[in-house]
Amino acid sequence: MNPFGLETKALESRARSIRRRIIKMNASSPAGGHTGADLSQVEIVTSLYFRILNCAPDRLDDPTRDVYIQSKGHAAGGYYCVLAEAGYFPEEWLSDYQHDGSHLPGHPVRQKTPGVELNTGALGHGLPVAVGVALAAKRDGSSRKVYVVTGDGELAEGSNWEAALVATHYKLDNLIVINDKNKLQLAGETDVIMKTDPLDEKWQAFGFKVSQCDGNNIDSVVNTLENLTYDGRPNVIIANTTKGAGVSFIAGRSEWHHRVPKGDEVTRALEELSDV
């Protein structure tokens, strides 16, 4: 069971708090960050950790816990802010993001950060490992579910589609893939750099059950997650998001893929994210 079980308004408040954390943390990083990707996934990861996932900071080694894998490892900053908010480590650690000796490196590292299940960053690895974890759970008779968030540019990696074949072959309905489809990757539009649409038809052809949601709307994310059915087919949710969502001058702009706010930009962003 999820230790928080928050309702919509509380989840929205958490999401705003996490966005503020992202802005402050990235601004203090000596090595930059991926602000656009951090912001696009906020509602997805917030909904998982504060309502959906059967896991908690005091159950890091519980073999029955649900597993979350942040496959788009470059969005580690946003992931860390959620983990801090959920109590997996002291929030003071955020001020040391990417500093020498930090517990919070530029990509998730299990050996450094409590709550991280898998070292990610080389795109295309998260889903194959998630498939292995889901298969092991099936064979053990475990009720745990395995959730993995991928980027849409990441789906150009062939390893994802090999993993999809395995997931369907072994009827891994304990696997839930969430595609953070923000339509931008690295330096431009996904459709221009490497078109992957129609994603829904591709996943269906590989035997997945496909749902779609507004990935920047808490109600849409939660309703989709809570109404999934488990009939022997793995699930994929195409979460339509905006890269940099929540901050007007960052949203939808590819230059914020690997950029952090500085100076007046920090003030402007925090004003937009105020609770007032």
C-alpha positions as CSV (number, residue, x, y, z in Angstrom):
1,M,0.0,0.0,0.0
2,N,1.1,3.5,-0.7
3,P,2.1,5.3,2.6
4,F,0.6,8.7,1.4
5,G,-2.5,8.0,-0.7
6,L,-3.0,11.6,-1.5
7,E,-6.0,13.1,-3.2
8,T,-5.9,15.4,-6.2
9,K,-5.5,18.8,-4.4
10,A,-2.7,17.4,-2.2
11,L,-1.0,15.9,-5.2
12,E,-1.2,19.2,-7.1
13,S,0.3,20.9,-4.1
14,R,3.2,18.4,-4.0
15,A,3.8,18.8,-7.7
16,R,4.2,22.6,-7.3
17,S,6.5,22.0,-4.4
18,I,8.6,19.6,-6.4
19,R,8.8,22.0,-9.3
20,R,10.1,24.7,-7.0
21,R,12.7,22.2,-5.7
22,I,13.8,21.5,-9.2
23,I,14.3,25.1,-10.1
24,K,16.3,25.8,-6.9
25,M,18.3,22.6,-7.1
26,N,19.2,23.0,-10.8
27,A,20.2,26.6,-10.3
28,S,22.8,25.6,-7.7
29,S,24.3,22.7,-9.7
30,P,27.9,23.2,-10.9
31,A,27.4,20.8,-13.8
32,G,24.1,22.0,-15.3
33,G,21.0,19.8,-15.4
34,H,18.1,18.8,-17.6
35,T,15.4,21.2,-16.5
36,G,13.0,20.6,-19.4
37,A,12.9,16.8,-18.8
38,D,12.8,17.2,-15.0
39,L,9.7,19.4,-15.3
40,S,7.8,17.4,-17.9
41,Q,7.5,14.3,-15.7
42,V,6.5,15.9,-12.4
43,E,2.8,14.9,-12.4
44,I,3.7,11.3,-13.4
45,V,6.3,10.7,-10.8
46,T,4.4,12.6,-8.1
47,S,1.3,10.5,-8.7
48,L,3.3,7.3,-8.5
49,Y,5.1,8.1,-5.3
50,F,2.3,9.8,-3.4
51,R,-0.6,7.6,-4.4
52,I,0.1,4.6,-6.5
53,L,3.4,2.8,-5.6
54,N,3.4,0.1,-2.9
55,C,6.8,1.2,-1.5
56,A,8.2,3.4,1.2
57,P,11.5,4.7,2.6
58,D,11.5,2.2,5.4
59,R,10.9,-0.7,3.0
60,L,13.9,-0.3,0.6
61,D,14.7,-4.1,0.9
62,D,11.1,-5.4,1.1
63,P,10.8,-8.1,-1.6
64,T,7.1,-7.4,-2.0
65,R,7.6,-3.6,-2.7
66,D,6.7,-2.2,-6.1
67,V,9.7,-1.2,-8.2
68,Y,10.0,2.1,-10.0
69,I,12.7,2.6,-12.7
70,Q,13.6,6.0,-14.0
71,S,14.7,4.9,-17.4
72,K,15.1,8.5,-18.7
73,G,18.1,8.9,-16.4
74,H,19.0,12.4,-17.5
75,A,15.8,13.6,-15.7
76,A,17.5,12.5,-12.4
77,G,17.0,16.0,-10.9
78,G,13.2,15.8,-11.0
79,Y,13.4,12.2,-9.7
80,Y,15.6,13.3,-6.7
81,C,13.2,16.1,-5.8
82,V,10.3,13.6,-5.6
83,L,12.4,11.2,-3.5
84,A,13.4,14.0,-1.1
85,E,9.7,15.1,-0.8
86,A,8.7,11.5,-0.1
87,G,11.3,11.2,2.7
88,Y,13.9,8.8,1.1
89,F,16.7,11.1,2.0
90,P,17.2,14.5,3.7
91,E,16.1,17.4,1.6
92,E,19.4,19.2,2.4
93,W,21.1,16.8,0.0
94,L,19.4,18.6,-2.9
95,S,21.7,21.6,-2.4
96,D,24.7,19.3,-3.2
97,Y,23.3,18.1,-6.5
98,Q,26.2,17.1,-8.8
99,H,28.8,18.6,-6.4
100,D,32.0,16.6,-5.6
101,G,31.1,13.7,-3.3
102,S,27.4,14.3,-3.6
103,H,24.8,11.5,-3.0
104,L,23.0,12.9,-6.0
105,P,25.0,12.5,-9.2
106,G,23.9,13.7,-12.7
107,H,22.3,10.3,-13.4
108,P,20.6,7.9,-10.9
109,V,23.1,5.6,-9.1
110,R,21.7,3.0,-6.8
111,Q,24.8,2.8,-4.7
112,K,24.6,6.5,-3.9
113,T,21.0,7.4,-3.5
114,P,18.4,5.7,-1.3
115,G,15.3,4.8,-3.2
116,V,17.0,4.5,-6.6
117,E,16.4,1.0,-8.0
118,L,18.7,1.0,-11.1
119,N,21.6,3.0,-12.4
120,T,20.3,4.7,-15.6
121,G,21.5,7.3,-18.1
122,A,22.4,5.2,-21.1
123,L,19.0,5.4,-22.7
124,G,17.3,2.1,-23.6
125,H,18.4,0.1,-20.6
126,G,15.5,0.8,-18.1
127,L,12.8,-1.1,-19.9
128,P,14.9,-4.3,-20.5
129,V,15.8,-4.4,-16.8
130,A,12.2,-3.7,-15.8
131,V,11.1,-6.7,-17.9
132,G,13.6,-8.9,-16.1
133,V,12.4,-7.7,-12.7
134,A,8.8,-8.3,-13.8
135,L,9.6,-11.7,-15.1
136,A,11.3,-12.7,-11.8
137,A,8.3,-11.5,-9.8
138,K,6.0,-13.6,-12.0
139,R,8.1,-16.7,-11.5
140,D,8.3,-16.0,-7.7
141,G,4.5,-15.6,-7.5
142,S,5.0,-12.1,-6.2
143,S,2.2,-9.5,-6.4
144,R,4.7,-6.6,-7.0
145,K,4.3,-4.4,-10.0
146,V,7.1,-2.8,-11.9
147,Y,6.7,0.7,-13.3
148,V,9.2,2.3,-15.7
149,V,9.2,5.9,-17.1
150,T,10.8,6.3,-20.6
151,G,11.4,9.3,-22.7
152,D,9.9,9.4,-26.2
153,G,13.3,10.1,-27.9
154,E,14.6,7.0,-26.0
155,L,12.2,4.8,-27.9
156,A,14.4,5.0,-30.9
157,E,16.7,2.6,-29.1
158,G,16.1,-1.0,-30.4
159,S,16.7,-2.5,-26.9
160,N,13.2,-1.2,-25.9
161,W,11.5,-3.1,-28.6
162,E,13.4,-6.3,-27.9
163,A,12.2,-6.0,-24.3
164,A,8.7,-5.4,-25.5
165,L,8.7,-8.7,-27.3
166,V,9.8,-10.5,-24.2
167,A,7.2,-8.8,-22.0
168,T,4.4,-9.9,-24.3
169,H,5.8,-13.4,-24.8
170,Y,5.9,-14.0,-21.0
171,K,2.5,-12.2,-20.4
172,L,4.0,-9.7,-18.0
173,D,0.8,-7.8,-16.9
174,N,2.7,-6.7,-13.8
175,L,4.7,-4.4,-16.0
176,I,3.5,-0.8,-16.6
177,V,5.5,1.4,-19.0
178,I,4.8,5.1,-18.9
179,N,6.1,7.1,-21.9
180,D,6.8,10.7,-21.0
181,K,5.9,12.0,-24.5
182,N,7.0,15.6,-24.4
183,K,7.8,15.6,-28.2
184,L,11.3,17.1,-27.8
185,Q,14.7,15.4,-27.5
186,L,18.2,16.8,-27.1
187,A,18.2,19.7,-29.7
188,G,14.9,19.6,-31.4
189,E,11.5,17.8,-32.1
190,T,11.4,14.1,-31.9
191,D,9.4,13.9,-35.1
192,V,12.3,15.6,-36.9
193,I,15.2,13.9,-35.2
194,M,13.8,10.4,-35.2
195,K,10.1,10.0,-35.7
196,T,8.5,7.2,-33.6
197,D,4.8,7.9,-34.2
198,P,2.3,6.3,-34.4
199,L,3.4,5.0,-31.0
200,D,0.0,3.6,-30.0
201,E,0.0,1.4,-33.1
202,K,3.6,0.3,-32.5
203,W,2.9,-0.8,-28.9
204,Q,-0.3,-2.5,-29.9
205,A,1.6,-4.4,-32.6
206,F,4.0,-5.6,-29.9
207,G,1.1,-6.9,-27.9
208,F,0.8,-4.2,-25.3
209,K,-2.4,-2.7,-23.9
210,V,-2.3,1.0,-24.7
211,S,-3.7,3.9,-22.7
212,Q,-3.2,7.6,-23.1
213,C,-3.4,10.5,-20.7
214,D,-2.6,14.1,-20.2
215,G,0.7,13.6,-18.4
216,N,0.7,17.1,-16.9
217,N,-2.7,16.7,-15.3
218,I,-2.9,14.9,-12.0
219,D,-6.5,13.7,-12.4
220,S,-5.7,12.3,-15.8
221,V,-2.6,10.5,-14.7
222,V,-4.2,9.0,-11.6
223,N,-7.4,7.9,-13.3
224,T,-5.4,6.2,-16.0
225,L,-3.1,4.4,-13.6
226,E,-6.0,3.3,-11.3
227,N,-8.1,2.0,-14.2
228,L,-5.6,-0.2,-15.8
229,T,-6.7,-3.8,-16.2
230,Y,-4.4,-6.8,-15.9
231,D,-5.3,-9.6,-18.3
232,G,-2.0,-11.1,-19.3
233,R,-0.8,-8.2,-21.5
234,P,1.7,-5.6,-20.3
235,N,0.4,-2.0,-20.1
236,V,1.8,1.1,-21.6
237,I,0.6,4.6,-20.9
238,I,1.4,7.3,-23.5
239,A,1.5,10.4,-21.2
240,N,1.3,13.4,-23.4
241,T,3.3,16.1,-21.7
242,T,5.1,19.4,-22.4
243,K,8.8,19.6,-21.9
244,G,9.5,22.2,-19.2
245,A,5.8,22.2,-18.1
246,G,4.9,24.6,-15.4
247,V,7.2,27.5,-16.2
248,S,6.1,29.6,-19.2
249,F,9.5,30.6,-20.5
250,I,10.9,27.0,-20.3
251,A,7.8,25.1,-21.6
252,G,8.1,23.6,-25.0
253,R,11.6,25.0,-25.7
254,S,14.3,22.5,-26.8
255,E,17.1,24.7,-25.6
256,W,16.1,23.8,-22.0
257,H,17.0,20.2,-22.6
258,H,20.4,20.7,-20.9
259,R,20.1,24.1,-19.3
260,V,19.4,25.4,-15.8
261,P,17.9,28.7,-14.7
262,K,20.2,31.5,-13.5
263,G,19.7,34.9,-12.0
264,D,16.4,36.6,-12.7
265,E,15.2,33.4,-14.4
266,V,15.1,31.7,-11.0
267,T,13.0,34.5,-9.5
268,R,10.6,34.5,-12.4
269,A,10.2,30.7,-12.3
270,L,9.5,30.6,-8.6
271,E,7.0,33.4,-8.9
272,E,5.1,31.4,-11.5
273,L,5.2,28.4,-9.2
274,S,4.0,30.2,-6.1
275,D,1.0,28.8,-4.2
276,V,-0.6,32.3,-4.0
